[in-house]
Amino acid sequence: MSLIPGPLYRGLFRPILFSLDAETAHHLALSMLSMMPPLPVADDPPELRCSLWGLEFSNPIGLAAGMDKDAIAIGAWQSLGFGFAELGTITPRPQPGNPKPRVFRLPEHRALINRLGFPSEGMEAVAPRLEKVRRAGTRMRIALNFGPNTDTPVEKVAADYAALMARLAPLADFIVINVSSPNTPGLRNWQSPDRMRELFAAMEQVSTGSRRPPILLKVAPDLDDATLGAISDTAMALHVDGMVVCNTTLKRGEVGVTSAHEGGLSGHPLRDLARDRIASVYRRTQGRLPIIGVGGIMNADDALAHVKAGASLVELYTGLIYEGPGLIAAMKKELANLLRREGFRSISEAVGTATKV
Ligand SMILES: Cc1cc2nc3c(=O)[nH]c(=O)nc-3n(C[C@H](O)[C@H](O)[C@H](O)COP(=O)(O)O)c2cc1C
């Protein structure tokens, strides 16, 4: 079912939401979604089914991190038709994030700029919400995205990730280690082979009960080929389970945007850069490391192009702001059509077909 079809969203709901400050509109929409009763979700087209790390996904389209930082609207993401939702970034202790205003729309570019800086209710507030959802069961897969507190000294950052693992890993289908937000000073420095070894060594020490979920690393789009290559090699050597490519960009002119706002840019202008970074990781790892492709996906064509570049799953955030909640149902239908038209029997068959390894 399509919850608020695109034309109705663009003609009615979007003008109302866009008349509000971006963060106010976000909280309003999120609290409405969190109150929504669960809706029956139609079965997904069989071509969209896929399996990764021993987990079944009814479709490859996921909610990107940042939309539901405190895991308050999980039922709504399932009702909207997502195959998975990445919740967070969650920090160990609660923190308010950066001063407001800190989210800005660029409608002429179908883009956003944010410098939220991980506002989070903290892991102890999020855990009971996840426990409740786990007890009830979900068709959708749940990923948790972890980040350190802003006031954590650099020598304790690895311990922050370890604390999040210990508390929340048993509640997640998979984990995403976020070392790529541009809004937490020094965080992106963890995108280096030495720091990665330190981080993953700290997480190895953590006992997560009977099961250790897959762990993925989320990277920035602003890394050059050599650095991204070194990170990909290290990820393979450390048996990291996959990479999320990519977070928001600090670039402006190179992606055709002029704006005085500081922060990470997302949405349409990020699309080609994200696709290029996905292809770069796919080539370097010879398709052996699963990639979640994210950045600038606004429709099924964009999603399929990220898949063909090398992504096994995709995610979006900004597309939902511009196209509304009916986007996911519409995208799934169109994605299945595109696969049939192009002669692919399943989404997995299309992965990496546009990238030479
Ligand atoms: C307002 C906003 C907040 C975000 N917060 C997070 C976050 O907390 N953690 C994270 O890993 N990524 C965060 N992101 C980045 C998204 O997950 C995604 O990587 C990026 O927006 C590119 O996808 P898009 O073009 O579909 O939005 C945020 C993005 C936006 C727009």
The ligand as a Tripos MOL2 file, in Angstrom:
@<TRIPOS>MOLECULE
LIG
   31    33     1     0     0
SMALL
NO_CHARGES

@<TRIPOS>ATOM
      1 C1         19.5380   15.4260    9.0430 C.3       1 LIG1
      2 C2         20.4860   14.2690    8.8570 C.ar      1 LIG1
      3 C3         21.0040   13.6200    9.9680 C.ar      1 LIG1
      4 C4         21.8900   12.5470    9.8000 C.ar      1 LIG1
      5 N1         22.3660   11.9000   10.9030 N.ar      1 LIG1
      6 C5         23.1830   10.8240   10.7420 C.ar      1 LIG1
      7 C6         23.6300   10.1000   11.8730 C.ar      1 LIG1
      8 O1         23.2580   10.3570   13.0190 O.2       1 LIG1
      9 N2         24.4860    9.0680   11.6620 N.ar      1 LIG1
     10 C7         24.9150    8.6940   10.3940 C.ar      1 LIG1
     11 O2         25.6800    7.7400   10.2600 O.2       1 LIG1
     12 N3         24.4760    9.3710    9.3040 N.ar      1 LIG1
     13 C8         23.6260   10.4070    9.4510 C.ar      1 LIG1
     14 N4         23.1700   11.0710    8.3510 N.ar      1 LIG1
     15 C9         23.6540   10.6660    7.0060 C.3       1 LIG1
     16 C10        22.6890    9.6990    6.2940 C.3       1 LIG1
     17 O3         22.5670    8.4900    6.9900 O.3       1 LIG1
     18 C11        23.1790    9.4170    4.8610 C.3       1 LIG1
     19 O4         24.4450    8.7800    4.9410 O.3       1 LIG1
     20 C12        23.3280   10.6800    4.0280 C.3       1 LIG1
     21 O5         22.2960   11.6100    4.3330 O.3       1 LIG1
     22 C13        23.2720   10.4070    2.5350 C.3       1 LIG1
     23 O6         22.0340    9.8300    2.1700 O.3       1 LIG1
     24 P1         20.8160   10.6910    1.5300 P.3       1 LIG1
     25 O7         21.4040   11.4730    0.3900 O.co2     1 LIG1
     26 O8         19.8340    9.6290    1.0790 O.co2     1 LIG1
     27 O9         20.2860   11.5290    2.6050 O.co2     1 LIG1
     28 C14        22.2670   12.1350    8.4900 C.ar      1 LIG1
     29 C15        21.7320   12.8010    7.3810 C.ar      1 LIG1
     30 C16        20.8500   13.8380    7.5450 C.ar      1 LIG1
     31 C17        20.2880   14.5220    6.3340 C.3       1 LIG1
@<TRIPOS>BOND
     1     1     2 1
     2     2     3 ar
     3     2    30 ar
     4     3     4 ar
     5     4     5 ar
     6     4    28 ar
     7     5     6 ar
     8     6     7 ar
     9     6    13 1
    10     7     8 2
    11     7     9 ar
    12     9    10 ar
    13    10    11 2
    14    10    12 ar
    15    12    13 ar
    16    13    14 ar
    17    14    15 1
    18    14    28 ar
    19    15    16 1
    20    16    17 1
    21    16    18 1
    22    18    19 1
    23    18    20 1
    24    20    21 1
    25    20    22 1
    26    22    23 1
    27    23    24 1
    28    24    25 2
    29    24    26 1
    30    24    27 1
    31    28    29 ar
    32    29    30 ar
    33    30    31 1
@<TRIPOS>SUBSTRUCTURE
     1 LIG1         1 GROUP 0 **** ****
